[in-house]
Amino acid sequence: MGVATGGTVAGAALHPDIERIDAIELSPLVLKFAEKYFGSYNRNIFQDPKVHFYQEDARWIISSHPKTYDVVVGDLFLPWRTGEGRLFSSEHFQAVRRTLKPGGLYCQWLPLFQLTRPQFDSIVHTFKQVFPEACLVRGDFYGGMPILGLVGGRTVNQLNWPQIQKACARLQQNEKINDPLVRHVEGVAMMIIGDLPDVPTAPVNTLANAWLEWDAGKNILGMKTPWFTGVPCAEYVRDIHRTAKALMPKQLQSAHDAGQFFF
């Protein structure tokens, strides 16, 4: 959900077990320019027969494909832009859950440099209402511009590390994939933070109240509440990481700590 320049789609298409990708983008201009100008960056993904591009509202595509996907990925959305807050609504999360096959996963990426702490908490609480079994992963190691992923469908205890190790070994056979964070099980452990804690006091964001869109729209004018970055974010991540360490396999605890060290 969300194509932009096509980088995320191109990365997913490299995985040897991928059979089909449906990539959904609302803007026809974004799709046109991604194909025309960003081919050298997205590996000409628009020519890949496994990838099917849809110029449509992601919410409608998701709602019409029940039990279709093993994995759904929500890319970065700006909550203050008209309509985009609906992609963080309870109704949309429920629709995503219905479109997953049994055992499927949903990863929603969040740019903390575009969210306040109350807005982040609202998304987390809304997400946990639909995906009570969820963990938190990091997309990078930047304290100033952190990206975190909410992964619905697994807790840390439910991660199958032998299976992850085999998947990493398969990726090592692909010469186009040189990122050590996905080629080695230790790299994956570095990106795991821990189980996603709920925030019961935060408001649930729904299509009826549009809480996130209203709050983000008001705050972007004047920025009375700062983004959830720097020390406040670092302390939040640190506490989840500490709780999760005992849940990690003993041989991967050092790698888990290394992820926090780099952050």
C-alpha positions in Angstrom: 0.0 0.0 0.0 1.8 3.1 -1.3 4.2 2.8 -4.3 6.0 6.2 -4.4 9.3 5.7 -6.3 8.8 1.9 -6.2 11.8 1.2 -3.9 9.8 -0.9 -1.4 8.1 -2.9 -4.2 11.5 -3.5 -5.9 13.0 -4.8 -2.6 10.1 -7.2 -2.0 10.3 -8.5 -5.6 13.9 -9.7 -5.0 12.7 -12.3 -2.5 13.0 -15.8 -4.2 9.7 -17.1 -2.7 7.6 -14.2 -4.0 4.8 -15.3 -6.4 2.8 -12.2 -6.8 2.8 -8.6 -5.6 -0.1 -6.2 -5.8 1.2 -2.7 -5.4 -1.5 0.0 -4.8 -1.0 3.8 -5.3 -3.7 6.5 -5.2 -2.0 9.0 -7.4 -1.8 8.3 -11.2 1.1 10.9 -11.5 3.1 9.1 -8.9 2.9 5.8 -10.8 3.6 7.6 -14.1 6.7 9.3 -12.8 8.0 6.3 -10.8 8.0 4.3 -14.0 9.3 7.1 -16.3 12.1 8.6 -14.1 13.0 6.1 -11.3 13.6 2.9 -13.3 17.3 2.9 -12.4 16.4 3.1 -8.7 13.5 0.6 -8.6 15.2 -1.9 -10.9 12.6 -1.3 -13.6 10.0 -2.9 -11.3 7.2 -1.9 -13.6 8.4 -4.5 -16.2 8.4 -7.3 -13.6 5.5 -9.8 -14.5 5.1 -10.7 -10.8 4.1 -7.2 -9.9 0.6 -5.8 -10.6 0.1 -2.1 -10.1 -3.2 -0.6 -9.1 -4.1 3.1 -9.3 -6.7 3.1 -6.6 -7.5 3.8 -3.0 -5.7 1.1 -1.0 -8.7 0.7 1.3 -11.0 -0.4 -1.6 -8.5 -2.9 -3.0 -7.8 -4.4 0.5 -11.6 -4.6 1.2 -12.2 -6.6 -1.9 -9.5 -9.3 -1.6 -10.4 -11.5 1.4 -7.8 -14.1 2.5 -5.5 -13.3 -0.4 -2.2 -12.2 1.1 0.6 -13.7 3.1 2.0 -10.3 3.9 0.5 -6.8 3.6 2.8 -3.8 4.0 1.6 -0.2 4.6 4.3 2.3 3.6 4.7 5.8 5.0 1.7 8.0 5.0 1.3 11.7 6.1 -1.5 11.7 8.7 -2.4 15.4 8.2 -3.1 15.1 4.4 -6.7 14.8 3.5 -7.8 11.2 3.7 -4.5 9.6 4.6 -5.4 9.3 8.3 -8.1 6.8 7.3 -5.3 4.3 6.5 -4.6 4.3 10.2 -8.3 3.7 11.2 -9.8 0.8 13.0 -11.9 0.0 10.0 -8.9 -0.2 7.6 -6.9 -2.3 10.0 -9.9 -4.7 10.2 -10.1 -4.9 6.5 -6.4 -5.7 6.3 -6.8 -8.5 8.8 -9.6 -10.0 6.7 -7.4 -10.0 3.6 -4.6 -12.0 5.3 -4.3 -15.7 4.9 -4.1 -17.8 8.1 -0.8 -16.9 9.8 -0.4 -13.8 7.6 1.4 -10.7 8.7 0.7 -7.0 8.4 3.5 -4.5 8.8 2.5 -0.8 9.1 5.5 1.5 8.9 5.3 4.8 10.9 7.5 7.9 10.4 8.0 9.2 13.9 9.5 12.4 12.4 5.9 13.1 11.2 4.0 12.0 14.2 3.6 13.4 17.7 3.6 11.0 20.7 -0.2 11.3 21.2 -0.7 10.5 17.5 1.6 7.5 17.7 -0.1 6.2 20.8 -3.5 6.5 19.0 -2.3 4.5 16.1 -0.8 1.8 18.4 -3.9 1.5 20.4 -6.1 1.3 17.3 -3.8 -1.3 15.8 -3.7 -3.4 19.0 -7.5 -3.5 19.0 -7.4 -5.4 15.8 -4.0 -7.1 16.1 -3.5 -8.0 19.8 -0.5 -10.1 18.9 2.0 -7.6 17.6 5.6 -6.7 17.8 7.7 -3.6 17.0 10.6 -3.5 14.6 12.9 -0.7 13.5 13.4 0.4 9.9 16.7 2.2 10.6 19.0 3.4 13.3 18.3 7.1 13.1 17.4 8.9 16.3 16.5 12.1 14.6 14.3 10.5 11.8 13.3 7.1 13.1 11.0 4.8 11.3 9.2 2.0 13.3 7.1 -0.8 12.0 4.0 -2.3 13.8 3.9 -6.0 12.8 0.5 -7.6 13.4 0.2 -11.3 13.7 3.2 -12.2 15.8 4.7 -11.6 19.2 8.4 -12.1 19.8 7.8 -15.5 21.4 6.0 -16.6 18.2 8.9 -15.8 15.9 10.2 -19.0 14.3 14.0 -18.3 14.3 15.0 -21.6 12.6 12.7 -20.7 9.8 14.0 -17.1 9.7 17.6 -18.5 9.5 16.6 -20.7 6.5 15.0 -17.7 4.8 18.2 -15.6 5.3 20.2 -18.4 3.8 18.0 -18.4 0.7 18.6 -14.7 0.4 22.3 -15.2 0.5 22.0 -17.1 -2.8 20.6 -14.0 -4.5 23.5 -11.9 -5.8 21.3 -8.8 -6.0 20.7 -8.8 -2.2 23.7 -7.5 -0.4 22.1 -6.0 2.8 23.6 -8.0 5.7 20.6 -7.1 7.9 18.4 -9.5 5.8 21.1 -12.0 4.7 21.9 -13.0 8.3 19.6 -14.0 11.1 21.7 -11.8 13.4 20.7 -8.8 11.3 17.0 -9.6 11.6 17.5 -9.8 15.4 19.0 -6.4 15.3 15.9 -5.0 13.8 13.5 -6.6 16.3 12.7 -4.3 19.2 10.1 -6.3 21.1 6.4 -6.8 21.8 4.2 -3.8 21.0 2.7 -2.5 24.3 -0.8 -1.2 24.2 -1.7 2.4 25.2 -5.3 1.9 26.6 -5.8 5.6 27.4 -5.1 6.7 23.8 -8.1 7.4 21.5 -9.1 4.9 18.9 -8.9 6.4 15.5 -12.1 5.5 13.4 -13.7 6.7 10.2 -16.4 8.2 12.3 -14.2 10.4 14.5 -11.2 11.0 12.2 -9.3 11.7 15.4 -5.8 11.4 13.8 -6.6 13.5 10.8 -8.0 16.3 12.8 -5.3 16.2 15.5 -2.5 16.1 12.9 -4.1 18.8 10.8 -4.3 21.1 13.8 -0.8 20.4 15.0 1.0 20.9 11.7 0.0 24.6 11.8 2.4 25.9 14.3 3.8 22.6 15.7 2.6 23.1 19.3 3.4 19.4 20.0 6.9 18.2 18.8 7.5 15.1 16.7 8.1 11.8 18.6 11.9 11.7 17.9 15.2 12.1 19.8 15.4 11.2 23.5 11.6 10.6 24.0 11.6 8.0 21.2 14.9 6.5 22.3 13.6 6.0 25.9 10.4 4.4 24.5 12.4 2.0 22.3 14.9 1.3 25.1 12.3 0.1 27.5 10.6 -2.2 25.0 14.0 -3.6 24.0 14.9 -4.4 27.6 11.7 -6.2 28.2 12.2 -8.3 25.0 15.7 -9.4 25.6 14.7 -12.4 27.7 12.3 -13.5 25.0 15.1 -13.7 22.3 17.1 -16.9 21.7 20.2 -16.8 23.8 22.5 -17.0 20.8 20.8 -13.9 19.3 20.7 -11.7 22.4 24.0 -10.0 21.6 22.7 -9.2 18.1 19.5 -7.8 19.6 21.6 -5.6 21.9 23.7 -4.5 18.9 20.6 -3.1 17.2 19.9 -0.9 20.2 23.5 0.1 20.5 23.5 1.4 16.9 20.3 3.3 17.5 
